[in-house]
Amino acid sequence: MARTALPGRLSARLEWRVATLADYVDETATARTLLLDVPGWPGHLPGQHVDVRLTDEDGYSTQRSYSLAAPADGERVELTIQRVADGEVSPYLAGDFAVGDPVELRGPVGGWFVWHPSRTVPVLLVAGGSGIVPLMAMVRARRQARSRAPFRLIYSVRTPMDLIYASELRRSARDDGGLDITTVYTRATPEAWPRAPGRLAGSDLEAYGWPPQFEPTCYVCGPTGFVEHVATSLVNLGHDPRRIRTERFGPTGG
Ligand SMILES: Cc1cc2nc3c(=O)[nH]c(=O)nc-3n(C[C@H](O)[C@H](O)[C@H](O)COP(=O)(O)OP(=O)(O)OC[C@H]3O[C@@H](n4cnc5c(N)ncnc54)[C@H](O)[C@@H]3O)c2cc1C
Protein backbone atom coordinates (compact mmCIF):
# COMPACT_ATOMS: atom_id res chain seq x y z
CA MET A 1 0.00 0.00 0.00
CA ALA A 2 1.31 3.44 -0.90
CA ARG A 3 2.28 5.57 2.12
CA THR A 4 0.61 8.94 2.54
CA ALA A 5 3.22 11.70 2.67
CA LEU A 6 3.06 13.75 5.87
CA PRO A 7 3.18 17.53 5.53
CA GLY A 8 6.71 18.74 6.36
CA ARG A 9 5.92 20.42 9.68
CA LEU A 10 3.97 17.43 10.99
CA SER A 11 6.68 14.94 10.11
CA ALA A 12 9.22 17.25 11.80
CA ARG A 13 7.14 17.01 15.00
CA LEU A 14 6.85 13.24 14.88
CA GLU A 15 10.55 12.76 14.35
CA TRP A 16 12.60 11.60 17.33
CA ARG A 17 15.67 13.80 17.79
CA VAL A 18 18.67 13.21 19.99
CA ALA A 19 18.96 16.00 22.54
CA THR A 20 21.97 16.57 24.78
CA LEU A 21 21.88 17.95 28.31
CA ALA A 22 23.84 21.22 28.18
CA ASP A 23 23.21 22.33 31.77
CA TYR A 24 20.69 22.17 34.58
CA VAL A 25 19.32 24.30 37.42
CA ASP A 26 17.94 22.91 40.65
CA GLU A 27 14.71 24.81 41.30
CA THR A 28 13.73 23.08 44.58
CA ALA A 29 14.91 19.97 46.45
CA THR A 30 12.82 17.86 44.07
CA ALA A 31 12.53 19.84 40.82
CA ARG A 32 15.24 20.41 38.23
CA THR A 33 15.29 22.45 35.01
CA LEU A 34 17.08 20.76 32.13
CA LEU A 35 18.64 22.88 29.38
CA LEU A 36 18.79 20.69 26.31
CA ASP A 37 20.39 21.23 22.93
CA VAL A 38 18.20 19.77 20.20
CA PRO A 39 19.70 19.96 16.69
CA GLY A 40 17.03 20.79 14.11
CA TRP A 41 14.43 21.84 16.72
CA PRO A 42 11.54 23.38 14.71
CA GLY A 43 10.46 25.90 17.38
CA HIS A 44 7.31 25.93 19.55
CA LEU A 45 4.64 28.01 21.23
CA PRO A 46 4.32 28.54 25.01
CA GLY A 47 2.09 25.82 26.44
CA GLN A 48 3.25 23.02 24.14
CA HIS A 49 5.05 19.92 25.39
CA VAL A 50 7.46 17.26 24.17
CA ASP A 51 7.64 13.50 24.44
CA VAL A 52 10.85 12.21 25.98
CA ARG A 53 11.95 8.64 25.30
CA LEU A 54 14.47 6.62 27.31
CA THR A 55 15.87 3.28 26.13
CA ASP A 56 18.11 0.97 28.18
CA GLU A 57 20.86 -1.40 26.97
CA ASP A 58 18.32 -4.26 26.71
CA GLY A 59 16.19 -2.25 24.31
CA TYR A 60 13.43 -1.58 26.89
CA SER A 61 11.99 1.81 26.11
CA THR A 62 9.56 4.15 27.85
CA GLN A 63 8.35 7.67 27.22
CA ARG A 64 6.79 10.56 29.13
CA SER A 65 5.48 14.02 28.27
CA TYR A 66 7.11 17.21 29.59
CA SER A 67 6.02 20.80 29.04
CA LEU A 68 8.33 23.31 27.43
CA ALA A 69 9.28 25.73 30.20
CA ALA A 70 10.47 28.65 28.07
CA PRO A 71 9.63 30.30 24.76
CA ALA A 72 11.40 29.09 21.61
CA ASP A 73 15.11 29.90 21.58
CA GLY A 74 16.77 28.36 18.53
CA GLU A 75 17.91 24.81 19.26
CA ARG A 76 17.80 25.21 23.06
CA VAL A 77 14.84 23.62 24.87
CA GLU A 78 14.05 23.94 28.59
CA LEU A 79 12.10 21.38 30.65
CA THR A 80 11.44 21.35 34.38
CA ILE A 81 11.04 17.93 35.93
CA GLN A 82 9.43 17.34 39.32
CA ARG A 83 10.74 14.09 40.82
CA VAL A 84 7.90 11.65 41.58
CA ALA A 85 9.24 9.54 44.48
CA ASP A 86 8.46 6.08 43.09
CA GLY A 87 8.54 7.14 39.45
CA GLU A 88 10.33 5.35 36.64
CA VAL A 89 11.50 8.33 34.56
CA SER A 90 11.42 11.56 36.58
CA PRO A 91 13.95 10.48 39.27
CA TYR A 92 16.45 9.72 36.49
CA LEU A 93 15.87 12.91 34.49
CA ALA A 94 16.03 15.09 37.61
CA GLY A 95 18.85 13.02 39.12
CA ASP A 96 21.51 10.91 37.40
CA PHE A 97 20.96 12.37 33.90
CA ALA A 98 24.24 14.26 33.50
CA VAL A 99 25.58 17.12 31.38
CA GLY A 100 26.59 15.68 27.99
CA ASP A 101 24.16 12.73 28.24
CA PRO A 102 21.76 12.17 25.33
CA VAL A 103 17.99 11.67 25.44
CA GLU A 104 15.44 11.25 22.65
CA LEU A 105 12.84 13.93 22.29
CA ARG A 106 9.92 14.56 19.93
CA GLY A 107 7.66 17.56 19.40
CA PRO A 108 6.39 20.14 19.85
CA VAL A 109 3.05 18.56 20.78
CA GLY A 110 -0.29 20.31 21.38
CA GLY A 111 -2.21 23.04 19.65
CA TRP A 112 -4.98 24.00 22.12
CA PHE A 113 -3.15 24.63 25.40
CA VAL A 114 -1.05 27.43 23.88
CA TRP A 115 -0.87 31.18 24.22
CA HIS A 116 -0.03 33.34 21.22
CA PRO A 117 1.99 36.42 22.20
CA SER A 118 -0.08 38.47 19.70
CA ARG A 119 -3.24 37.92 21.82
CA THR A 120 -4.40 40.84 23.95
CA VAL A 121 -7.37 39.44 25.91
CA PRO A 122 -6.97 38.96 29.70
CA VAL A 123 -5.43 35.69 30.76
CA LEU A 124 -5.89 33.73 33.96
CA LEU A 125 -3.22 31.12 34.70
CA VAL A 126 -3.91 28.60 37.47
CA ALA A 127 -1.09 26.21 38.38
CA GLY A 128 -0.94 23.32 40.81
CA GLY A 129 2.61 22.19 41.70
CA SER A 130 4.65 21.39 38.58
CA GLY A 131 1.67 22.60 36.53
CA ILE A 132 3.50 25.95 36.69
CA VAL A 133 5.87 24.79 33.92
CA PRO A 134 3.86 25.55 30.73
CA LEU A 135 2.31 28.61 32.41
CA MET A 136 5.80 29.94 33.13
CA ALA A 137 6.55 29.59 29.42
CA MET A 138 3.55 31.90 28.83
CA VAL A 139 4.72 34.42 31.47
CA ARG A 140 8.19 34.42 29.92
CA ALA A 141 6.84 34.73 26.37
CA ARG A 142 4.68 37.67 27.46
CA ARG A 143 7.72 39.44 28.90
CA GLN A 144 9.86 38.65 25.85
CA ALA A 145 7.19 39.98 23.45
CA ARG A 146 6.63 43.07 25.68
CA SER A 147 2.97 42.11 25.56
CA ARG A 148 0.46 44.18 27.50
CA ALA A 149 -2.12 41.40 27.75
CA PRO A 150 -3.38 41.53 31.36
CA PHE A 151 -2.19 38.36 33.13
CA ARG A 152 -3.10 36.92 36.52
CA LEU A 153 -1.32 33.87 37.85
CA ILE A 154 -2.59 31.83 40.79
CA TYR A 155 0.02 29.30 41.87
CA SER A 156 -0.93 26.59 44.36
CA VAL A 157 1.90 24.73 46.12
CA ARG A 158 2.21 22.73 49.33
CA THR A 159 4.86 24.81 51.11
CA PRO A 160 7.24 27.70 50.35
CA MET A 161 10.02 25.11 49.77
CA ASP A 162 8.03 23.71 46.83
CA LEU A 163 7.88 26.96 44.85
CA ILE A 164 9.45 26.40 41.42
CA TYR A 165 10.94 29.54 39.77
CA ALA A 166 10.52 31.38 43.11
CA SER A 167 12.99 34.22 42.54
CA GLU A 168 12.02 34.79 38.90
CA LEU A 169 8.36 34.93 39.88
CA ARG A 170 9.18 37.50 42.58
CA ARG A 171 11.00 39.61 39.99
CA SER A 172 8.18 39.21 37.46
CA ALA A 173 5.59 40.29 40.02
CA ARG A 174 7.66 43.44 40.61
CA ASP A 175 8.78 44.25 37.06
CA ASP A 176 6.29 42.81 34.55
CA GLY A 177 3.58 45.49 34.35
CA GLY A 178 0.10 44.01 34.08
CA LEU A 179 1.04 40.69 35.68
CA ASP A 180 -0.40 39.85 39.10
CA ILE A 181 0.80 36.76 40.95
CA THR A 182 -0.87 35.12 43.93
CA THR A 183 0.59 32.11 45.72
CA VAL A 184 -1.74 29.80 47.58
CA TYR A 185 -0.16 27.36 50.04
CA THR A 186 -1.99 24.15 50.80
CA ARG A 187 0.06 22.81 53.76
CA ALA A 188 2.36 25.47 55.25
CA THR A 189 2.75 29.20 54.61
CA PRO A 190 5.55 31.71 55.15
CA GLU A 191 5.33 33.55 58.45
CA ALA A 192 2.47 36.07 58.79
CA TRP A 193 0.98 34.99 55.46
CA PRO A 194 -2.52 36.49 55.08
CA ARG A 195 -4.21 33.25 53.96
CA ALA A 196 -4.32 30.10 56.10
CA PRO A 197 -2.99 26.96 54.37
CA GLY A 198 -5.68 25.07 52.50
CA ARG A 199 -6.81 23.75 49.17
CA LEU A 200 -7.39 26.31 46.43
CA ALA A 201 -11.06 27.26 46.65
CA GLY A 202 -13.59 28.95 44.40
CA SER A 203 -13.30 32.00 46.67
CA ASP A 204 -9.56 32.22 45.82
CA LEU A 205 -10.33 32.11 42.11
CA GLU A 206 -12.93 34.82 42.64
CA ALA A 207 -10.60 37.00 44.74
CA TYR A 208 -7.40 36.63 42.68
CA GLY A 209 -8.67 35.77 39.19
CA TRP A 210 -10.65 37.83 36.68
CA PRO A 211 -14.42 38.30 36.85
CA PRO A 212 -16.12 36.21 34.12
CA GLN A 213 -17.43 39.45 32.55
CA PHE A 214 -13.83 40.23 31.48
CA GLU A 215 -13.95 37.06 29.37
CA PRO A 216 -10.43 35.91 30.21
CA THR A 217 -8.87 32.89 28.59
CA CYS A 218 -8.15 30.52 31.49
CA TYR A 219 -5.25 28.06 31.42
CA VAL A 220 -5.32 25.46 34.19
CA CYS A 221 -2.49 22.97 34.67
CA GLY A 222 -1.48 20.46 37.34
CA PRO A 223 -2.43 17.04 38.66
CA THR A 224 -5.69 15.69 37.24
CA GLY A 225 -7.73 16.18 40.45
CA PHE A 226 -6.52 19.77 40.83
CA VAL A 227 -7.34 20.62 37.22
CA GLU A 228 -10.83 19.17 37.43
CA HIS A 229 -11.53 20.96 40.71
CA VAL A 230 -10.36 24.32 39.34
CA ALA A 231 -12.15 23.95 35.99
CA THR A 232 -15.42 23.09 37.76
CA SER A 233 -15.00 26.02 40.16
CA LEU A 234 -14.37 28.42 37.26
CA VAL A 235 -17.54 27.23 35.51
CA ASN A 236 -19.47 27.62 38.78
CA LEU A 237 -18.18 31.21 39.00
CA GLY A 238 -19.66 31.89 35.54
CA HIS A 239 -16.65 31.41 33.23
CA ASP A 240 -17.53 30.10 29.79
CA PRO A 241 -16.19 26.50 29.51
CA ARG A 242 -15.06 27.32 25.97
CA ARG A 243 -12.54 29.76 27.43
CA ILE A 244 -11.10 27.26 29.92
CA ARG A 245 -8.09 25.32 28.60
CA THR A 246 -6.70 22.51 30.69
CA GLU A 247 -3.59 20.35 30.80
CA ARG A 248 -3.53 17.34 33.13
CA PHE A 249 -0.19 16.06 34.39
CA GLY A 250 -1.45 12.55 34.94
CA PRO A 251 0.64 9.46 34.30
CA THR A 252 1.70 9.16 30.64
CA GLY A 253 3.83 6.03 30.73
CA GLY A 254 3.75 3.54 27.93
C1 LIG B 1 1.05 16.95 28.68
C2 LIG B 1 1.87 16.63 29.92
C3 LIG B 1 2.87 17.50 30.31
C4 LIG B 1 3.62 17.22 31.47
N1 LIG B 1 4.58 18.11 31.85
C5 LIG B 1 5.31 17.87 32.96
C6 LIG B 1 6.30 18.82 33.39
O1 LIG B 1 6.52 19.88 32.77
N2 LIG B 1 7.01 18.51 34.50
C7 LIG B 1 6.80 17.35 35.21
O2 LIG B 1 7.50 17.13 36.22
N3 LIG B 1 5.86 16.46 34.83
C8 LIG B 1 5.13 16.67 33.72
N4 LIG B 1 4.19 15.75 33.30
C9 LIG B 1 4.10 14.47 34.04
C10 LIG B 1 5.13 13.47 33.44
O3 LIG B 1 4.74 13.12 32.13
C11 LIG B 1 5.22 12.16 34.24
O4 LIG B 1 3.92 11.64 34.43
C12 LIG B 1 5.90 12.35 35.58
O5 LIG B 1 7.24 12.83 35.41
C13 LIG B 1 5.98 10.99 36.33
O6 LIG B 1 6.69 10.08 35.55
P1 LIG B 1 7.52 8.91 36.27
O7 LIG B 1 7.96 7.96 35.20
O8 LIG B 1 8.56 9.47 37.17
O9 LIG B 1 6.42 8.20 37.18
P2 LIG B 1 5.62 6.86 36.80
O10 LIG B 1 6.54 5.70 36.90
O11 LIG B 1 4.88 7.08 35.53
O12 LIG B 1 4.57 6.84 37.98
C14 LIG B 1 4.95 6.48 39.33
C15 LIG B 1 3.81 6.74 40.27
O13 LIG B 1 3.53 8.14 40.35
C16 LIG B 1 2.21 8.43 39.90
N5 LIG B 1 2.37 9.62 39.06
C17 LIG B 1 2.65 9.66 37.74
N6 LIG B 1 2.71 10.93 37.31
C18 LIG B 1 2.49 11.71 38.37
C19 LIG B 1 2.42 13.10 38.56
N7 LIG B 1 2.60 13.97 37.54
N8 LIG B 1 2.18 13.55 39.81
C20 LIG B 1 2.00 12.70 40.84
N9 LIG B 1 2.03 11.35 40.71
C21 LIG B 1 2.26 10.87 39.50
C22 LIG B 1 1.79 7.22 39.12
O14 LIG B 1 0.39 7.06 39.16
C23 LIG B 1 2.51 6.10 39.85
O15 LIG B 1 1.82 5.72 41.02
C24 LIG B 1 3.40 16.03 32.20
C25 LIG B 1 2.39 15.15 31.78
C26 LIG B 1 1.62 15.45 30.68
C27 LIG B 1 0.53 14.49 30.26
The ligand as a MOL file (V3000), in Angstrom:
LIG
                    3D

  0  0  0     0  0            999 V3000
M  V30 BEGIN CTAB
M  V30 COUNTS 53 58 0 0 0
M  V30 BEGIN ATOM
M  V30 1 C 1.0480 16.9480 28.6800 0
M  V30 2 C 1.8670 16.6320 29.9200 0
M  V30 3 C 2.8690 17.4970 30.3140 0
M  V30 4 C 3.6190 17.2150 31.4650 0
M  V30 5 N 4.5770 18.1140 31.8470 0
M  V30 6 C 5.3070 17.8720 32.9560 0
M  V30 7 C 6.2990 18.8160 33.3870 0
M  V30 8 O 6.5170 19.8750 32.7730 0
M  V30 9 N 7.0110 18.5140 34.5030 0
M  V30 10 C 6.8030 17.3490 35.2140 0
M  V30 11 O 7.5010 17.1320 36.2200 0
M  V30 12 N 5.8610 16.4580 34.8310 0
M  V30 13 C 5.1330 16.6720 33.7160 0
M  V30 14 N 4.1890 15.7490 33.3040 0
M  V30 15 C 4.1040 14.4650 34.0410 0
M  V30 16 C 5.1280 13.4710 33.4440 0
M  V30 17 O 4.7440 13.1240 32.1260 0
M  V30 18 C 5.2190 12.1630 34.2420 0
M  V30 19 O 3.9250 11.6440 34.4300 0
M  V30 20 C 5.9030 12.3460 35.5810 0
M  V30 21 O 7.2380 12.8340 35.4050 0
M  V30 22 C 5.9830 10.9910 36.3340 0
M  V30 23 O 6.6940 10.0760 35.5470 0
M  V30 24 P 7.5170 8.9050 36.2660 0
M  V30 25 O 7.9630 7.9610 35.1990 0
M  V30 26 O 8.5600 9.4660 37.1680 0
M  V30 27 O 6.4220 8.2040 37.1770 0
M  V30 28 P 5.6170 6.8610 36.8010 0
M  V30 29 O 6.5410 5.6950 36.9020 0
M  V30 30 O 4.8790 7.0800 35.5270 0
M  V30 31 O 4.5670 6.8410 37.9780 0
M  V30 32 C 4.9520 6.4850 39.3300 0
M  V30 33 C 3.8070 6.7410 40.2730 0
M  V30 34 O 3.5340 8.1370 40.3510 0
M  V30 35 C 2.2150 8.4290 39.9040 0
M  V30 36 N 2.3660 9.6210 39.0560 0
M  V30 37 C 2.6460 9.6560 37.7390 0
M  V30 38 N 2.7100 10.9270 37.3090 0
M  V30 39 C 2.4880 11.7110 38.3690 0
M  V30 40 C 2.4230 13.1000 38.5590 0
M  V30 41 N 2.6010 13.9680 37.5420 0
M  V30 42 N 2.1760 13.5500 39.8100 0
M  V30 43 C 2.0030 12.7010 40.8390 0
M  V30 44 N 2.0330 11.3540 40.7140 0
M  V30 45 C 2.2630 10.8720 39.5020 0
M  V30 46 C 1.7880 7.2220 39.1200 0
M  V30 47 O 0.3880 7.0610 39.1570 0
M  V30 48 C 2.5130 6.1030 39.8460 0
M  V30 49 O 1.8200 5.7190 41.0220 0
M  V30 50 C 3.4020 16.0300 32.1970 0
M  V30 51 C 2.3890 15.1540 31.7830 0
M  V30 52 C 1.6220 15.4480 30.6760 0
M  V30 53 C 0.5320 14.4880 30.2630 0
M  V30 END ATOM
M  V30 BEGIN BOND
M  V30 1 1 1 2
M  V30 2 1 2 3
M  V30 3 2 2 52
M  V30 4 2 3 4
M  V30 5 1 4 5
M  V30 6 1 4 50
M  V30 7 2 5 6
M  V30 8 1 6 7
M  V30 9 1 6 13
M  V30 10 2 7 8
M  V30 11 1 7 9
M  V30 12 1 9 10
M  V30 13 2 10 11
M  V30 14 1 10 12
M  V30 15 2 12 13
M  V30 16 1 13 14
M  V30 17 1 14 15
M  V30 18 1 14 50
M  V30 19 1 15 16
M  V30 20 1 16 17
M  V30 21 1 16 18
M  V30 22 1 18 19
M  V30 23 1 18 20
M  V30 24 1 20 21
M  V30 25 1 20 22
M  V30 26 1 22 23
M  V30 27 1 23 24
M  V30 28 2 24 25
M  V30 29 1 24 26
M  V30 30 1 24 27
M  V30 31 1 27 28
M  V30 32 2 28 29
M  V30 33 1 28 30
M  V30 34 1 28 31
M  V30 35 1 31 32
M  V30 36 1 32 33
M  V30 37 1 33 34
M  V30 38 1 33 48
M  V30 39 1 34 35
M  V30 40 1 35 36
M  V30 41 1 35 46
M  V30 42 1 36 37
M  V30 43 1 36 45
M  V30 44 2 37 38
M  V30 45 1 38 39
M  V30 46 1 39 40
M  V30 47 2 39 45
M  V30 48 1 40 41
M  V30 49 2 40 42
M  V30 50 1 42 43
M  V30 51 2 43 44
M  V30 52 1 44 45
M  V30 53 1 46 47
M  V30 54 1 46 48
M  V30 55 1 48 49
M  V30 56 2 50 51
M  V30 57 1 51 52
M  V30 58 1 52 53
M  V30 END BOND
M  V30 END CTAB
M  END
